[in-house]
């Protein structure tokens, strides 16, 4: 060792933040995150947000999303998907479509996960009619490919609604 301080890349800070969460908890991770540069915050925001999702801390997750949005740091679907996972796990299904609206407003492309979460939330909120609307939108989205996870999600929704024939058809698609 030459005694020189090590320079961390933004990705290094993200990994270090994840380690801090795992070893020392969210409070220390929050303190570490606050002292990061903007570039490092951009890289480290997802581990911090995921920590809030694991803890089901809606208030802190929403505050972080507002802060990141204000700094222009939300540039991909991952933070939005984390928020949808949080809302699903806390039974706040009505907030999932709002996240999708925000993604569209900010021109953030939806992913397969985004659509699957949105379909599940709509199944809880208003039944399979709105689920089919989301599925049709997904079919028309050239940025995603409908695969087994989506067909399985759709079949599960139909089964819960007692629509065995539709579930079977979804699995044969």
C-alpha positions in Angstrom: 0.0 0.0 0.0 1.3 3.4 -1.0 -0.8 5.4 1.5 -2.7 7.2 -1.3 -6.5 7.5 -0.9 -8.4 5.2 -3.2 -10.6 6.7 -5.9 -14.0 5.1 -6.1 -16.0 5.0 -9.4 -19.7 5.6 -9.2 -20.2 1.9 -9.6 -17.8 1.3 -6.6 -19.9 3.6 -4.5 -23.1 1.7 -5.5 -21.5 -1.6 -4.4 -20.1 -0.1 -1.2 -23.6 1.3 -0.4 -25.1 -2.2 -0.9 -22.5 -3.6 1.5 -23.2 -0.9 4.0 -26.9 -1.8 3.9 -26.1 -5.5 4.3 -23.7 -5.0 7.2 -24.6 -1.8 9.0 -28.2 -1.0 8.0 -30.2 1.7 6.3 -29.3 4.6 8.6 -25.6 4.3 7.8 -26.4 3.8 4.2 -28.4 7.0 4.1 -25.6 8.9 5.6 -23.1 7.5 3.1 -25.5 8.3 0.2 -25.9 11.9 1.2 -22.2 12.6 1.0 -21.8 11.2 -2.5 -21.3 13.3 -5.6 -24.2 13.5 -8.1 -22.7 11.0 -10.4 -22.2 8.5 -7.6 -25.7 9.1 -6.3 -27.0 8.2 -9.8 -25.2 4.9 -9.5 -26.0 4.3 -5.9 -29.7 5.3 -5.9 -31.0 1.9 -6.9 -29.4 0.0 -4.0 -30.7 2.6 -1.5 -34.2 2.5 -3.1 -34.1 -1.3 -3.0 -33.3 -1.2 0.7 -36.4 0.9 1.3 -38.4 -1.6 -0.7 -37.1 -4.5 1.3 -38.0 -2.6 4.5 -41.4 -1.6 3.0 -40.6 2.0 3.8 -43.0 3.8 1.4 -42.4 7.2 2.9 -38.6 7.1 2.5 -38.8 5.5 -1.0 -41.2 8.2 -2.2 -39.0 10.9 -0.8 -35.9 9.5 -2.5 -37.8 9.2 -5.8 -38.8 12.9 -5.6 -35.2 13.9 -4.8 -33.8 11.8 -7.6 -36.4 13.1 -10.0 -35.6 16.7 -9.1 -31.9 16.0 -9.8 -32.7 14.4 -13.1 -31.2 11.1 -11.9 -34.0 8.7 -12.9 -33.0 7.7 -16.4 -34.1 4.1 -16.7 -37.1 1.9 -15.6 -35.4 0.2 -12.6 -36.3 2.8 -9.9 -39.9 2.9 -11.2 -40.1 -0.9 -11.1 -38.8 -0.9 -7.5 -41.6 1.5 -6.6 -44.2 -0.7 -8.2 -42.8 -3.7 -6.3 -43.1 -1.7 -3.1 -46.6 -0.7 -3.8 -47.6 -4.3 -4.6 -46.0 -5.6 -1.4 -47.8 -2.9 0.7 -51.1 -3.5 -1.0 -51.1 0.1 -2.4 -52.2 -1.2 -5.8 -53.7 2.1 -6.9 -50.3 3.7 -6.9 -48.9 1.3 -9.5 -50.8 2.9 -12.5 -49.6 6.3 -11.2 -46.0 5.1 -11.5 -46.7 3.9 -15.0 -48.1 7.4 -15.9 -45.0 9.0 -14.5 -42.8 6.7 -16.6 -44.7 7.6 -19.7 -44.6 11.3 -18.9 -40.9 11.1 -18.4 -40.4 9.0 -21.6 -39.0 6.1 -19.6 -39.7 2.8 -21.5 -41.7 0.2 -19.7 -40.1 -3.3 -19.4 -41.6 -6.7 -19.2 -41.4 -6.4 -15.4 -43.2 -3.0 -15.5 -46.1 -4.5 -17.6 -46.4 -7.6 -15.3 -46.5 -5.5 -12.2 -49.1 -3.2 -13.8 -51.2 -6.1 -14.9 -51.1 -7.6 -11.3 -52.1 -4.3 -9.8 -54.9 -3.8 -12.2 -56.2 -7.3 -11.4 -56.4 -6.2 -7.8 -58.0 -2.9 -8.6 -60.5 -3.5 -11.3 -60.4 -7.0 -12.7 -59.3 -8.7 -15.8 -60.7 -6.2 -18.3 -58.1 -3.6 -17.4 -55.5 -6.4 -17.3 -56.3 -7.2 -20.9 -55.9 -3.5 -21.8 -52.4 -3.5 -20.4 -51.6 -6.8 -22.1 -52.7 -5.4 -25.5 -50.6 -2.3 -24.9 -47.7 -4.5 -24.1 -48.2 -6.5 -27.4 -48.0 -3.2 -29.3 -44.8 -2.0 -27.5 -41.9 -2.7 -29.8 -39.5 -2.3 -26.9 -40.6 -5.5 -25.0 -41.1 -9.1 -26.0 -43.9 -11.0 -24.4 -42.5 -14.1 -22.9 -43.3 -16.8 -20.5 -43.3 -14.6 -17.4 -46.0 -12.4 -18.9 -48.1 -15.4 -20.1 -47.8 -17.0 -16.7 -48.8 -13.7 -15.0 -51.8 -13.4 -17.3 -52.8 -17.1 -16.7 -52.5 -16.6 -12.9 -54.8 -13.5 -13.0 -57.4 -15.4 -15.0 -57.2 -18.4 -12.7 -57.8 -16.2 -9.6 -60.9 -14.8 -11.5 -62.1 -18.3 -12.2 -61.5 -18.0 -15.9 -59.9 -21.4 -16.5 -60.4 -21.4 -20.2 -58.8 -18.0 -20.7 -55.9 -19.1 -18.4 -55.4 -22.2 -20.5 -55.4 -20.1 -23.7 -52.9 -17.7 -22.2 -50.5 -20.6 -21.5 -50.9 -21.9 -25.1 -50.1 -18.5 -26.7 
